[in-house]
């Protein structure tokens, strides 16, 4: 998800985003993600950092629970990206008007 977002931001905004939470915020600012999706993605970024740095504290039960209860978050991301692609294809090569940046999510 984060790599997909990073590529879209590079293409649409012409800038690189390094921080995972900033990817979610920038996709929201560009009107690619809905606020709820961006919020969930920011939480995922935080959990990703926890997995990388505190992996010894994470249990298999915790991971299983997250996977079972939060799969919809990934489905919502896919819906938002598919909507973006549809709008982009309709209005290409110009920047889709619905993608006019909004006030920052940060």
Steps between C-alpha positions, in 0.01 A plus 500: 500500500772742593702430186190549284433829678859612460485440124171686463634797695814513286287498184226739614687740725850465358654449840645221704357406837713293734305473825222241494251718689568783255404274210151460647468871575619603155261258327221659702621852418495407129142371539604147412405349837194573706569626851409170666729305270785744556450481877513120494806508277676734744423250778642222282817702458535525875441128541749427223761696695414305813541172311841606370639638826314303767433173320586303813196649676249398232324168546357269238160541667521880459592473132225247435245727668607801294481304176154361584351829620658755266497353152235757406763774534691350208179457302419869559846598378446295183161669443654846537786416264260349244286816517812710447608289201153529343500879540855524373420292191194715419686832526846403381740656407390799710500473876152391613312798643389288794866469594548866581692494829302572813613646829762276659401200710806533723 
